[in-house]
């Protein structure tokens, strides 16, 4: 009886472990302002939406090397905007922190809505890529 109870507790504890894949929850945009509407709030907001779309577009494999490559490509895209001052990638957290020249700092998560990043309305012309 005691072994059965221990086995039951062990089975419950294994079922209670939550998965560590947070990418799916970050992609869920329900309850948030739609990306197209947020992009109309201003040119920096449009740039954030474009960067988020680039982060979703360049998803590679589901390992740390793929996450790093995804964040690096999206960081290079973000640095092409004239208003972006710094980009701080967090590959394992699937996000970038962007600081604009105006002083505004915002975190960007993947925006997977099927629109190309450079087709986001309201973004300025992109500069040359700072990455090789």
C-alpha positions as CSV (number, residue, x, y, z in Angstrom):
1,X,0.0,0.0,0.0
2,X,2.8,2.4,0.9
3,X,4.6,1.7,-2.4
4,X,1.4,2.3,-4.3
5,X,1.0,5.6,-2.6
6,X,4.6,6.6,-3.4
7,X,4.2,5.6,-7.0
8,X,1.0,7.7,-7.2
9,X,2.7,10.7,-5.7
10,X,5.6,10.3,-8.1
11,X,3.3,10.1,-11.1
12,X,1.4,13.2,-10.0
13,X,4.6,15.1,-9.5
14,X,5.9,14.2,-13.0
15,X,2.6,15.3,-14.5
16,X,2.8,18.6,-12.6
17,X,6.1,19.6,-14.3
18,X,5.5,22.4,-16.8
19,X,7.2,22.4,-20.1
20,X,10.1,24.8,-20.6
21,X,9.1,25.7,-24.2
22,X,7.8,29.3,-23.9
23,X,7.9,30.0,-27.6
24,X,4.3,29.0,-28.2
25,X,3.0,31.1,-25.4
26,X,4.9,34.1,-26.7
27,X,3.4,33.7,-30.1
28,X,-0.1,33.8,-28.7
29,X,-1.2,37.4,-29.3
30,X,-4.7,37.0,-27.9
31,X,-5.7,39.8,-25.6
32,X,-3.1,42.2,-27.1
33,X,-3.5,45.0,-29.5
34,X,-3.2,43.6,-33.0
35,X,0.2,44.3,-34.6
36,X,-1.2,46.3,-37.5
37,X,-3.0,48.6,-35.1
38,X,0.1,49.0,-32.8
39,X,2.2,49.8,-35.8
40,X,0.0,52.9,-36.4
41,X,0.8,54.4,-33.0
42,X,4.1,55.9,-34.2
43,X,7.2,55.2,-36.2
44,X,9.0,53.5,-33.3
45,X,6.1,51.3,-32.7
46,X,6.0,50.3,-36.4
47,X,9.7,49.5,-36.1
48,X,9.0,47.3,-33.1
49,X,6.4,45.4,-35.0
50,X,8.7,44.9,-37.9
51,X,11.5,43.7,-35.6
52,X,9.0,41.2,-34.0
53,X,8.0,39.9,-37.4
54,X,11.6,39.4,-38.3
55,X,12.2,37.5,-35.0
56,X,9.3,35.2,-35.9
57,X,10.3,34.8,-39.6
58,X,13.9,33.7,-38.9
59,X,13.1,30.9,-36.4
60,X,15.6,28.2,-37.0
61,X,15.9,24.9,-35.1
62,X,14.7,24.3,-31.6
63,X,18.1,24.2,-30.0
64,X,20.3,26.9,-28.4
65,X,22.3,27.3,-31.6
66,X,19.2,27.9,-33.6
67,X,17.8,30.4,-31.1
68,X,21.1,32.3,-31.1
69,X,21.1,32.5,-34.9
70,X,17.5,33.6,-34.9
71,X,18.3,36.4,-32.4
72,X,21.4,37.4,-34.3
73,X,19.6,37.8,-37.6
74,X,16.8,39.8,-36.0
75,X,19.3,42.0,-34.2
76,X,21.0,42.7,-37.5
77,X,17.6,43.6,-39.0
78,X,16.9,45.9,-36.0
79,X,20.2,47.7,-36.3
80,X,19.2,48.8,-39.9
81,X,16.7,51.3,-38.5
82,X,18.1,54.8,-37.9
83,X,16.2,55.2,-34.6
84,X,17.6,52.1,-32.9
85,X,20.4,52.8,-30.6
86,X,21.1,49.4,-29.0
87,X,19.8,45.9,-29.3
88,X,20.2,43.4,-26.5
89,X,19.3,39.9,-27.6
90,X,18.0,37.1,-25.3
91,X,18.0,34.0,-27.5
92,X,16.7,31.6,-24.9
93,X,13.9,34.0,-23.9
94,X,12.9,34.5,-27.6
95,X,13.1,38.3,-27.2
96,X,15.1,41.4,-28.0
97,X,15.3,44.5,-25.9
98,X,15.5,47.6,-28.1
99,X,16.6,51.1,-27.0
100,X,15.7,53.9,-29.3
101,X,17.6,57.2,-29.6
102,X,14.6,58.9,-28.0
103,X,15.4,57.0,-24.8
104,X,12.4,54.6,-25.1
105,X,13.3,51.0,-24.3
106,X,11.0,48.1,-25.2
107,X,11.1,44.3,-25.4
108,X,10.2,42.6,-28.6
109,X,8.7,39.1,-28.9
110,X,8.0,37.2,-32.1
111,X,5.0,38.4,-34.1
112,X,3.9,35.6,-36.4
113,X,1.1,37.1,-38.4
114,X,2.3,36.2,-41.9
115,X,3.4,39.7,-42.9
116,X,7.0,40.3,-44.1
117,X,9.0,42.5,-41.7
118,X,9.9,45.1,-44.3
119,X,6.2,45.3,-45.4
120,X,5.2,46.8,-42.1
121,X,3.6,50.2,-42.8
122,X,5.1,53.2,-41.2
123,X,8.7,52.1,-41.0
124,X,11.4,54.3,-42.4
125,X,13.7,53.2,-45.2
126,X,16.1,50.6,-44.0
127,X,19.8,51.4,-43.8
128,X,22.6,49.1,-44.8
129,X,23.2,45.9,-42.7
130,X,25.8,46.4,-40.0
131,X,26.4,42.6,-40.1
132,X,28.6,40.9,-42.6
